[in-house]
């Protein structure tokens, strides 16, 4: 048995769909990027116990929540075992034939606490069977609702303003490492989507200069987030054009889904 306690709050991807590979990144077709304490346990089953029997045992112990963040699969319907082992769990011991894998993901509550459970079972080519469990205790500021808050606002309104970004007249931007990490986490669920980074820039310069500097602002913002498994970010400079009601004449950055 391998055991890793969840002592620290860390970024975590909760997968509730088949895994896929896009470019260099492996991720779930349905997933949430969260923060919380993750406890990990890997069991090796006794000889003669099959992966199907092992998975059935855990299914009897777990009541799968009937909501949009639950998922159960088996065999090739889960995706590639190699992607689960190396890309999701980072544990090569869990790599085996695709047909021999099972996966269960479900949220649940216990004594007022919110958890996310993932169970992956595989029978390797040498017939050894392993069961890997991950239990995420969701951080209160980054639970299912909190982590998806930005994406919910984007999908509901088509845009979301980003607070806490420093913008200079030249188009230079400043955002903290903490804010950048939070944005990468929250945008992770929008993988393979196109999201526009729109910089609204106001000032004493003429409109052409403000538009050009706002383009630089948007590009700088995208560069500050860096390369991560999230949406296709497209920089767009609006300058002083298209101000939103209530935003006044303050420079700011918005994310927009057309």
N, C-alpha and C positions, 0 to 999 in steps of 0.2 A: 504493500500500500504506500502511495505517495500522498503526503498531506502538506498543503500550503495554507497557513492561517490568513485571514483577512484582517491584518493589523492596521493598514493605512488606507486612506481614501485615494483611489487611483482612477484614471479614465478606463472605461470598459465599453465594449460593444456587445450588446445583448441581441442575439440573432434569433429571429422567429420566422425563418423561411429558408429555402435551399441556399447553399453557398454557390457563388460564381466568382470568376476571375475577370477583372477588367484591367488590362494593361499589367502593371506590376502589382496591383492590389487585389487581395482576396477579401470578400465581404459577403454578408448575407443579402439576398434580394430584398428581404425585409429585416431591418435592424434599427436599433436605437443606440446612440452614443450617449453614455451616462457617466456618472461618477459615483463611486461607492466603495465599500469594503468587500473584497471577493475572497471567499474561501474555496479552495480547490482540493478535490480528493480523487485519486485514481486507484481503482481496485483491479487486481488480477483474479479472475474467477478460478475455482478449482477445476482440474482436468475433467472433461466430459460434459461440462455445462456449456450450452450453446449461447450465442448472442441473443437469439430469440427468447430463450428462457430467461436470460438475465434481464432483458428489457421488459418482459412481462412482469417480472418480480417488482421492478421499480414502478411500473405503471399501476400496480396494485397499491403501492404506497402513496402515490401522488394523485390528487384530484386536479385534473387540468382545468384551469379557469376557462370559461366560455367567453373569451373576449378577443379583440383584434391583435393582442400581443402574445397569443398562444399558438403553438405549432407542434405537430407530430409528423414524423416521416420515417420511411424505411427504404433501404436499398438505394437505387439510383435516383429515386425521387428526392433524396437529400442533397444531391450534387456529388462532387468528387470527394472521396475519403481523404485524398492527399491534401485537398484544400482545407478540410476541417482540421486535420492533424497539424499541418505546417502554418496555415494562414490564420485560423481562428484560435486554436488551443495552444499552438506553438509547442507541441508535444509529439515527436516522431513515433513514439510508441503506439499512438492511436491510428497509425496508417495501416489500412488493410484493403481487401477487395470491396468495391463499392456495394456489391450485393449483400455484404455481411454487416452493414451498418444500420443503426437506429438512432433517432434523435427526438428528444422531447424538450420543449421550452414552455414555461408557464409562470406567470406572476402569482403570488399568493400573499396573504396577510396573516401574521401570527402575533397575537398580543399587542395589536396596534402598530406593529412594524410592517413595512412594505419590503418584500423580497422578490427576486427573480431567480428562477431555478432553470439550469440547463443540464441535461443528461445525454451523454453520447456513449453508445455501446458499439464495439467493433470486435469481430473475430478476425484475427490476422491470418496470413497465409500459413503460419505454423500451427494454426488451430487454437492458439491462446486467445482467450477472451478478456477484454478490458472494459471496464465501466468508468467513465470520467464524469464527475459531478462538479458543477460550479454554482455557488450560491452567492448572489449579490445582495448585500444589504444596501439599499439605495440611499444615498446622501439626501437629506431633507431638502436641500436647495437644488437638487438635480435629479428628482425622481421622474417618473414617466411623464407627468404633466410638465414639470419644470424644464426638462431636457428637450421636450418637444414643443415648448412654448413659442420659440422663434419660428419653427416650421409651421406650427398651427396658425400663427399670425400671417405668415407669408401666404399660406394656402387659403386663408379666410379673406384677407384684404388684397392680396396680390403684391403687397410691399410691407416692409418693416424697417423702421429707423433704428440705427445702431447708436446707442448712447456711449459716451466715454471716449470718443475718437477726437484727438486734437488735430485740427486742420489749419495750416498756414496759408497765407495768400498765394504763396508760390506753388502750392499743391503738395507740399510735404505733409505727411501724416504721422501721428504718434499714437500708438495704442500699446497698452501694457501687455506683457507676456501672459498674464492671467486672462485678460480679455480675449487675446488671440486664441488661447487654448480653449476657452469657453465657446467661442464661435466655431472653431473646428469641430468641437464635440457636438454642438447643436446642429451644425450643417451636415454632419455625417449621414443622417437619414435621407438626405436629398441627393445621394449618389446617382450619377447618370442624368441628372436634371440640369437644365441651363438656368442660371441665376445671374441677373445683371447687378453689378455693383455700381450704383449711381452716386456720383459726388455732386452735391449742390454747393456752389461756391459764390459767395456774395462779397462785395468790396467796392473800393473806389475806382478800380480799373474799368476800362471799357469792356463791353460784352465779349468781344472776340478774345481778349486776354483772359478773362475769367473762364471762358469755355475751355481754352487751351490748358490753363492751369488746373481746371477741374478734371480734365482727362488725365493729367499727371497724378492728381490726387487719387483717382479711381485705380490707376495702375499701381500706385504705391501701396494702396490698401490691399490689393490682391497679392502683391509680392510679400507684404507683411504677414499674411496668413500662411504663406509657403505652400509646399506640395503636400496634400493630404487626401485621403480617400473620401472625397465629398463631391459636390456638384461642379459643373463646368462654370467657372466664374468669368463673366465677361465685363470688362471695365467700360464705363460710359460716363462722359463728362457732360453735365447739364448746365454748368455755369450758373448764371442767375435765372435761367429759364425754368419753367414748370415748377414754381414754388407751391408746396402743398399748404392747404388751409391749416392755420394753427402753427406752422413752423416758423413764421416771421421771416426775417432776413438773416438768420443764423446759418452759417455753413454747416453741413452735416452729410453723412453717408447713409444711403438707404440700400437695402436689398430688394430687388423687384423680380417677380415671376410674371412674365407677360400673359 
